[in-house]
Amino acid sequence: MKFTEKLEHAWTHADSMLMVGLDPDPQRFPAELKGKPDAIYEFCKGVIDATAPYVCGIKPQIAYFAAQRAEDQLEALCDYLRTAYPHLPLVLDAKRGDIGSTAEQYAAEAFERYRADAVTVNPYMGFDSVEPYLAWEEKGVIILCRTSNKGGSDLQFLDVGNGEPLYLHVASLVANRWNKNGQCALVVGATFPNEIAKVRERVGDMPLLIPGIGAQGGDIGGTVAAGKNSAGLGMMINSSRAILYASNGDDWREAAAKAALDTRNAINAAK
């Protein structure tokens, strides 16, 4: 099944546009996991099991695993997710941005080693930094457009001519030239709802990955109003820390489930 088909099924199956990001920080783990060699796997597995009924996908951030020398635990986690929850899209948040044979290796890492359904990439080296991922026609390629960090404006708001900011130029490139297989999506931060609306207008019903709610303070109502597509869907609204670390006590699984359910319901209420 293509990534976009799997995503559309997930939106309706769970009645959810919430995506849970896995940013495992052992310093914030509950006491029961402290010192365990597979603590990252067990923590993330617990979060997945607790939140799976309420989400449209899972997004592990590769840096959190690599920094802890836990790539093997990420592989095991991806295997578990595909086996236990095959209907949920797996988005590898890697933000890769290189060219040529190096980009081909990054694509193989995402789609062969981790067997992700989609991967995030950085387009600022141009089309040849994205092209190797597009060769995997069943897979999703989620391209940075208007990111949620304040410093994103340093480059993304540069005028490329006739008053058009760079991030909208990127949106047009992806929608009109790069998305030949219908596999692309864009990253647009919830901290900038006005820009979400401009991107949505520019790219039609293309899926948007929207980080920035929860710990980063993005407004759910403004995000949904700006980003929904013609069917009232179209978004992977990501929350990580607010769900992962809703509690570090014995009730951490239950707290994560409640945080995911509450966020899912808040998103749906805003529709």
C-alpha positions as CSV (number, residue, x, y, z in Angstrom):
1,M,0.0,0.0,0.0
2,K,1.3,3.5,-0.9
3,F,2.1,5.8,1.9
4,T,-0.7,8.3,1.0
5,E,-3.2,5.5,0.8
6,K,-2.1,4.2,4.2
7,L,-2.3,7.7,5.7
8,E,-5.8,8.3,4.3
9,H,-6.9,5.0,5.8
10,A,-5.4,5.9,9.2
11,W,-7.2,9.3,9.2
12,T,-10.5,7.6,9.0
13,H,-9.7,4.3,10.9
14,A,-8.8,6.2,14.1
15,D,-10.8,9.3,13.4
16,S,-7.5,11.1,14.0
17,M,-5.0,13.5,12.5
18,L,-2.7,13.2,15.6
19,M,0.8,11.8,15.0
20,V,2.9,10.9,18.0
21,G,6.6,11.7,17.7
22,L,9.1,9.4,19.5
23,D,11.9,11.6,21.0
24,P,13.2,9.2,23.7
25,D,15.3,10.9,26.4
26,P,16.5,8.4,29.0
27,Q,16.8,11.3,31.5
28,R,13.0,11.6,31.5
29,F,12.1,7.9,31.6
30,P,10.0,6.5,34.5
31,A,12.0,4.9,37.4
32,E,11.0,1.3,36.3
33,L,13.1,1.7,33.1
34,K,16.2,3.4,34.6
35,G,19.4,1.4,33.8
36,K,17.7,-1.2,31.6
37,P,19.7,-1.9,28.4
38,D,16.6,-1.9,26.3
39,A,14.9,1.0,28.0
40,I,14.5,3.1,24.9
41,Y,12.7,0.2,23.1
42,E,10.5,-0.5,26.1
43,F,9.6,3.1,26.6
44,C,8.7,3.7,23.0
45,K,6.8,0.4,22.7
46,G,4.8,1.4,25.8
47,V,3.9,4.7,24.3
48,I,2.9,3.1,21.0
49,D,0.7,0.6,22.7
50,A,-0.9,3.3,24.8
51,T,-1.6,5.8,22.0
52,A,-2.2,3.6,18.9
53,P,-6.0,3.8,19.1
54,Y,-5.9,7.6,18.9
55,V,-3.3,8.4,16.3
56,C,-2.8,8.4,12.5
57,G,0.9,7.5,12.7
58,I,4.1,7.2,14.6
59,K,7.2,9.4,13.9
60,P,10.5,8.3,15.5
61,Q,13.2,11.0,15.4
62,I,16.4,9.2,14.5
63,A,18.8,11.5,16.3
64,Y,17.4,10.5,19.7
65,F,18.2,6.9,18.9
66,A,21.5,7.5,17.3
67,A,22.8,9.7,20.1
68,Q,22.2,6.8,22.5
69,R,23.7,4.2,20.2
70,A,20.3,2.7,20.0
71,E,19.7,2.2,16.3
72,D,19.2,-1.5,16.9
73,Q,16.4,-0.6,19.3
74,L,14.9,1.7,16.6
75,E,15.0,-1.2,14.1
76,A,13.3,-3.5,16.6
77,L,10.7,-0.8,17.3
78,C,10.0,-0.4,13.6
79,D,9.6,-4.2,13.3
80,Y,7.2,-4.2,16.2
81,L,5.1,-1.3,14.8
82,R,4.8,-3.0,11.4
83,T,3.7,-6.3,13.1
84,A,1.4,-5.0,15.8
85,Y,-0.1,-1.9,14.1
86,P,0.4,-2.4,10.3
87,H,-2.3,0.1,9.6
88,L,-0.3,3.0,11.2
89,P,2.1,4.9,8.9
90,L,5.7,4.9,10.2
91,V,7.4,8.3,9.4
92,L,11.2,8.4,10.0
93,D,12.1,11.9,11.0
94,A,15.6,12.2,9.6
95,K,15.6,15.6,7.7
96,R,18.3,14.3,5.4
97,G,19.7,16.7,2.8
98,D,22.6,15.4,0.7
99,I,23.0,14.6,-3.0
100,G,24.0,11.8,-5.4
101,S,25.1,8.4,-4.0
102,T,25.0,9.7,-0.4
103,A,21.3,10.6,-0.8
104,E,20.7,7.1,-2.3
105,Q,22.3,5.6,0.8
106,Y,20.1,7.7,3.1
107,A,17.0,6.6,1.2
108,A,18.1,3.0,1.5
109,E,18.6,3.5,5.3
110,A,15.0,4.8,5.7
111,F,13.2,2.4,3.3
112,E,15.3,-0.7,3.6
113,R,16.9,-0.7,7.0
114,Y,14.0,0.8,8.9
115,R,11.4,0.0,6.3
116,A,9.7,3.4,7.0
117,D,6.6,4.4,5.1
118,A,7.9,7.9,4.7
119,V,10.9,10.1,5.6
120,T,11.5,13.8,6.2
121,V,14.1,15.5,3.9
122,N,15.6,18.9,3.5
123,P,15.3,20.4,0.0
124,Y,17.7,23.2,0.3
125,M,20.3,21.5,-1.9
126,G,17.8,21.4,-4.7
127,F,16.0,18.6,-6.6
128,D,18.9,16.2,-6.8
129,S,18.9,16.0,-3.0
130,V,15.3,14.8,-3.1
131,E,15.2,12.8,-6.3
132,P,16.7,9.6,-4.8
133,Y,13.8,9.3,-2.4
134,L,11.2,9.8,-5.1
135,A,12.5,6.7,-6.9
136,W,10.7,4.7,-4.1
137,E,7.3,5.4,-5.6
138,E,5.3,3.6,-2.8
139,K,7.0,5.7,-0.1
140,G,6.3,9.1,1.2
141,V,8.8,12.0,0.9
142,I,8.0,14.7,3.4
143,I,9.8,17.9,2.5
144,L,10.7,20.8,4.9
145,C,8.9,23.9,3.8
146,R,8.0,26.3,6.7
147,T,9.5,24.9,9.9
148,S,8.2,25.6,13.4
149,N,11.5,27.1,14.8
150,K,11.9,30.9,15.0
151,G,15.2,30.7,13.1
152,G,13.5,29.2,10.1
153,S,12.6,32.7,9.0
154,D,16.3,33.5,8.5
155,L,16.1,31.6,5.2
156,Q,12.5,30.6,4.5
157,F,11.3,34.2,4.3
158,L,13.8,35.4,1.8
159,D,12.2,37.1,-1.1
160,V,12.8,35.1,-4.3
161,G,11.1,37.6,-6.5
162,N,7.8,39.5,-6.7
163,G,7.5,39.4,-3.0
164,E,7.3,35.6,-2.8
165,P,9.0,34.0,0.2
166,L,11.3,31.0,-0.3
167,Y,9.1,28.7,1.6
168,L,6.2,29.3,-0.8
169,H,8.6,28.8,-3.7
170,V,9.5,25.4,-2.2
171,A,5.8,24.6,-1.8
172,S,5.2,25.3,-5.5
173,L,8.2,23.3,-6.6
174,V,7.0,20.3,-4.7
175,A,3.4,20.6,-5.8
176,N,4.0,21.4,-9.5
177,R,7.2,19.7,-10.4
178,W,8.4,17.1,-7.8
179,N,5.2,15.3,-6.9
180,K,4.9,13.3,-10.1
181,N,4.0,10.1,-8.2
182,G,1.7,11.8,-5.7
183,Q,4.0,10.7,-2.9
184,C,5.1,14.1,-1.4
185,A,4.0,16.0,1.7
186,L,5.3,19.2,3.3
187,V,6.4,20.1,6.8
188,V,4.8,23.3,8.0
189,G,5.0,24.4,11.6
190,A,1.9,24.9,13.8
191,T,3.6,28.0,15.3
192,F,2.8,29.8,12.1
193,P,-0.9,29.3,11.2
194,N,-0.9,32.1,8.6
195,E,1.8,30.4,6.7
196,I,0.0,27.0,7.0
197,A,-3.0,28.6,5.2
198,K,-0.8,30.0,2.5
199,V,0.9,26.7,1.9
200,R,-2.5,24.9,1.9
201,E,-3.8,27.3,-0.8
202,R,-0.6,26.8,-2.8
203,V,-0.5,22.9,-2.8
204,G,-4.2,21.9,-2.7
205,D,-4.9,18.6,-0.9
206,M,-1.3,17.5,-0.4
207,P,-0.7,16.1,3.1
208,L,1.0,18.4,5.6
209,L,3.1,17.2,8.5
210,I,2.6,19.9,11.2
211,P,4.9,19.9,14.3
212,G,4.7,22.5,17.0
213,I,1.6,21.8,19.1
214,G,2.0,20.7,22.7
215,A,5.4,21.7,24.2
216,Q,6.1,24.2,21.4
217,G,2.9,26.1,22.0
218,G,1.2,25.9,18.6
219,D,-2.6,26.5,18.7
220,I,-4.7,23.5,17.7
221,G,-7.7,25.5,16.6
222,G,-5.7,27.8,14.4
223,T,-3.7,24.9,13.0
224,V,-6.7,22.9,12.0
225,A,-8.6,25.9,10.5
226,A,-5.5,26.8,8.4
227,G,-4.3,23.4,7.4
228,K,-7.3,21.1,6.7
229,N,-7.9,20.0,3.1
230,S,-11.1,19.9,1.1
231,A,-12.2,16.8,3.0
232,G,-11.5,18.3,6.4
233,L,-8.4,16.1,6.8
234,G,-5.0,16.4,5.2
235,M,-2.7,16.8,8.3
236,M,-0.4,14.8,10.4
237,I,-0.4,17.0,13.5
238,N,2.6,15.9,15.6
239,S,2.9,16.0,19.3
240,S,6.0,14.5,21.0
241,R,7.0,15.6,24.5
242,A,3.6,16.6,25.8
243,I,2.5,13.0,25.2
244,L,5.7,11.0,25.9
245,Y,6.3,12.7,29.2
246,A,2.8,13.4,30.4
247,S,3.9,11.5,33.6
248,N,7.2,9.9,34.7
249,G,5.4,7.9,37.4
250,D,4.0,4.5,37.4
251,D,1.1,5.7,35.4
252,W,3.2,6.9,32.5
253,R,1.4,4.6,30.0
254,E,-2.1,5.7,31.1
255,A,-1.0,9.4,31.1
256,A,0.4,9.1,27.6
257,A,-2.9,7.5,26.4
258,K,-5.0,10.3,28.1
259,A,-2.8,13.0,26.6
260,A,-3.1,11.4,23.1
261,L,-6.9,11.0,23.5
262,D,-7.4,14.6,24.7
263,T,-5.2,15.9,21.9
264,R,-7.0,13.8,19.3
265,N,-10.4,15.1,20.6
266,A,-9.2,18.7,20.6
267,I,-8.1,18.4,17.0
268,N,-11.5,16.8,16.0
269,A,-13.4,19.5,17.9
270,A,-11.6,22.1,15.9
271,K,-12.7,20.6,12.6
